[in-house]
Amino acid sequence: MRPLKLNMSPINQRRWESFKANRRGLWSLRIFLVMFLVTLCAEFIANDKPLMLRYDGSLYSPVFFSYPETAFGGDFETEADYRDPYVKKLIEDKGWILWPPIRYSYNTINLDLTVSAPAPPSGENWLGTDDQGRDVLARLIYGFRISVLFGLSLTIFSSLIGIAAGAVQGYFGGWTDLLFQRFIEIWTSVPSLYLLIIIASVIEPGFWILLGILLLFSWVSLVGVVRAEFLRARNFEYVLAARALGVGTFTLMHRHLLPNAMVATLTFLPFLLNASITTLTSLDFLGFGLPPGSPSLGELLAQGKANLQAPWLGLTGFFTIAFMLSLLIFIGEAVRDAFDPRNTIS
């Protein structure tokens, strides 16, 4: 079989070769993708429900569907607790159970601890438990996924709005630029943390509520960079020639001016992504982030602060965040260099 080849333009092929030449960025991307893909399948890796079981000749998939205890010969109509020794014995007497590698979900409490929580790492809980007896590794996997998805969502949405606003300011200039600048100065002076505290006292902030509130203030991050590049490039000769030939405004902005702002924008994007992730982590650490009990890296750090006698909590959260942010910075640098036409492939 022939190897699969992507149909890329020569300039994109050159960018891909430049990215591959940056070995630090390439390996960072590989490691990050493996970690992220693993966390996307968190329900199949860390769960207190079996992936599949066979009982009395029939197959069941508890990870997808809920089954009452009576379906396996139990006494109650409530959902079966597969970790209960009684239910487990009923199933294994007439079949088998296929468990995920980690038999705990992010909110599963280990009721069989032989020491007081937080319990140190053991064969049952590989990274120990927190002060409520929940498995740290399971919460770490789910928390990593939430942090990355939140950071990517906030960065993408805020970048789209910020690039559009900066492009309009830089292209038209004059009163449009002046009014936008005054509006941004007033808007950025609003204390976003106080606003979050007020909203958190009225409603329980969830993933989308936090994303919406932070998006209101984070979109201004790229406005200044894009605006400056558009102000610089709008008087280039090829732009003036295209305008004289009747090229539309949107085409001019998208095809001729936006590429000039690409390198400067890509330089800031890794830091915006890291800032989005650390913002969620900080809010969870302070108690103004996701609802209580949600898996979060910030909540894990708060657990480490509150339980100094359990160093595995704080160290796990710290090294996970540091490693993740370092990988994202290395990937961002490689992407920026790949899109920089002045960069040569060595």
N, C-alpha and C positions, 0 to 999 in steps of 0.2 A: 504494500500500500504506500502511496505517496504521502509525505508529511503534509499536514494541513497548513496552507499558507494564507495569510490575510491579504486581501486586496487593498493595499495602502498606497497612497500617493507617494512620490519620491520624497517630499518634504517630511511626511509622517514616518517614512522608513528611516530617514536620517535622524529624526527625533527618537525613534525607538532604539536605533543603534547607539545613539548618544546616551540614552538612559541605561542600556545594558552595559555600556562601558564603565558606568559608575557602579562598581561592585558593591559598595556599601549600601547604596540606595536599592540596588536590585535584591540583595539578600534581605534587607529590611522589609521590602515589599513581600517577599516570599514568606518570611516569618510572620509578618502581620496578617497576611491573608490566611495562613494556616490557623492562627489563633482566632481570627474573626469567624472563619468558617466553622471552627469547632464550637464557638459560642452560639452561632446561629442554630446549631443542632443541640442546644443545651437540654431540651426536653428528652432527647435520646441518650444523653450522657449522664445527667444528674437528675434523677427522678425517684420519687418514692412509690411509683407504680411500675409494674413490669412492662417491658416492651411487648411481650406476647406470652400467652400461656395456653396450655392445652388441658382441657378438663372434660372427662367423660366423652372423649372422641371429638370434641368441638374446639375450635381455635378462638381465642379472645385477644383483643388488643386494648388493654386498659389505658395505655398512654393516649389513645384517641377517643375511647368511649368509656362511659361510666356503667358499671354493672352492680346490681345489688348483691348483698351477701348471700341472699337466698339462691342466686344463680349457681353457687358453688356448694350448696347443701347447708348453708348457714341458717341462722334463726331470724335475722333482721332484714327489713326492706331497705335499710340505708346502704349507702355506697360501701363496698367492701374495703376494709383496711388490710392491704396485702402484706403489711409488715407484722400484722397480728399473728402470733404463732398458731393460734387456732385455725384461722382462715388459711394460712400457709399449709398447714397439715392437711386440711380438707382438699386443697387443690393437688398437692403432691401425692396424695393417696390414689388419685385417679388421673394423674397427668404430670406435667412439668411446668416450670416457670423460668422464663428468660428475663433476667434483670439487666438494667443498664450498669455500666462500670461503677457508678456512684449511686448508692441506693438512698439518696437523700435529695429532695428538692430544696429550693432556697428557703422555704418556710417550714421544713420538716424538723421537728424537735426530736433529738435522740433521748428517749426515755430510759435507756439502758446504760447510762453513764455510771461508771464505778467511782468517779470522783466528781466533785462539785464543778459546775460550769463557771467560767470557761475551762474546758478540758484541753489538755495538751495534745499535740498530734499523736495519732495511734494508727493501728492497722484498719480500724473502722472509720475513723475520721482523719484523713491524711494530713490535713492542715489544722486539725483541732476543731473546737467549737467556739462559738461566741458565748456571751454571758447568758443567753437564753437556750443554750444547748443546740443551736442550729449549726449545720456543717459549714465550715468556712469556705472550703473549696467549691461547694455547690453555689454558695452566695457569690463567690468570686467570679465564677463562670457567667452567671446571670447578670451580675453587676457590670462586668466587662462589656457584655452585649448592649446593655442599656446605655452605658457611657458612650460607646462608639456610635451607636445609632443616633443618639441625641446630638452628639457633636457634629456628625455628618449632616444631619437634617438642618441644624441651626446654621452651619457654615454655608451650605448650599443655598438656602433661602435668603440669608442675609447678604450673600455675595451677589445673587441675582438682583436683589433690590438695590444694593449699593452700587454695583456696576452701572445699572440703568440710570440711577440718579446722578452719578458722577459723569456719565456720558452726556446726559442732557445739559448739565451745567457747563461742562467744558466745550461742548460743540456750539451752543447758542451764546454763552457768555452774557455780557451786559447786565440788564435788569434781571434776567432769569438766574444768572449766576449769583447776583447780589442777594436776591430774595431767598434763594435756596440756602446760601451761607448763613444768613440771619436766622432762618428757621432751624438749621442744624445747631447753631450755637445755643438757641433757646431750648431745643429738644434735648440736647446732651446734658444740659444743666439739671434736668429732672433726676432726683435721686432714685435710681431703679431699685436699690436694696430696700429702701423704705416702702416703695410701692409694693414690692413682693411681700414684705411683712404685713402690710395692710390687707392685701388680697388673701394671704394665708390665714389671717384671723377671721375672714368671712367665709371662704370656701376652701376645700381641701385641694391644694395644687397637685395636679397630675402631670403626666408626661406632656400632653398637648397644651395644657394651660401654661406650664413653665416655658415651653417652646415659644408660644405666642408672646408671652410677656418679654422674654429675653430678645426675641426677634424685633420688638418695637425699638430697642435701643442698640442692638448690635449691627444693624444694617448700615450705620454711618461709618463703619470702620474702613471700608474701601472707597468711600466717596472721594476723599481728598486725593488719593493716588490716581484714580481713574480721571478725575477732573484735571489734574495737572498734566497728565499725558495727552488728553484731548486738547487742552489749551495749547500745548506745545506743537501738536501734530496737525492742527486744523489749518495752519497756514503753509504746510508743505506744498511744494510745487505740484506733485502728482494729485494731491487732494484738490487744489484749486483748479487743475486741469479737468479732473473728473466732474467737479461742480459746474464748470463752464460748458461741459458737454451734455449737461442735463441729467446727470445721475441723481437719483432721489436721495433724500436726506437719510432715510433708514439704511439704504445700501452704502452710502458714504460712511456712516457711523459703524456699520457692522463689518464691511469688507475692507475699508481703507484705514479707519482710525483705531478700531478696537484692537487689531494685532499689535499696534504700537504700545498699548497698555498691558499686553499679555504678560510680559516678563515681570514688570513691576507688580502686577496683581498676583502672579504665582509666587513671588517672593514673600508676600504677606499671608497667603492662604494657609501654609502649615501652622503659622502662629495663631491665626484665627481659629483653626480647628482645635489646636491645643487649648486655646483660651476658652472655647466652648465646653470642652470636656472638663477643664479645671473649674469652670464656673458652676457646672452641675455638681461636681465633687464638693466644692466649697459650700454650696447651699445645703447639700445633704449633711455635711459635717456640722453646719450651724443649726440644722433642724428645720430649714425653710424650703427644702427641696421636695423630693418625691414623698408620697404618703408613708407613714410609719410602717415598718415591716418590709418595705420594698428592698430588693437586693441593690446595693449601691456601694461603690468604692468609698464614697465620702462617709457613709454610715459605718463602714468597716474601720476607717481611720478614727471615727469618733469612739468606736468600741475600744480601739487600742489606747486612746487617751483616757478613757474611763477605767480601763483595766490594765494598769501598768504591770501587774503581776503576770499578765499573759502577753509576752512580747510578740508572739507569733501573729497576733491580730494586727498591730500597727506595722510590723515589718512586712507582712504579706501585702497590705494595702499600699504601703509606700513603694516597695519594689515593683509592684504591678503597674502603678501609675507612672513611675519613672521610666520603666522599660517601654511601656506603650507610647508615651510622649516622645521618647528618644527615637523610636522607630518611625513615628510620623514625621518628625523633623528631618530625618535622613531621607525619607521618601520624598518629602516636599522639595528638598534641595536638589535631588536628582531630577525631579520633574522640571523644576525651574531651569536647571542647566540644559536639559534636553530641548526646551523651547527657546533658549537664548541663541540667536543666530551667530553670535560672536564666539560661542563655545566650540572648540575643536575636539574631535574624537581622537583620543590618544590610545 
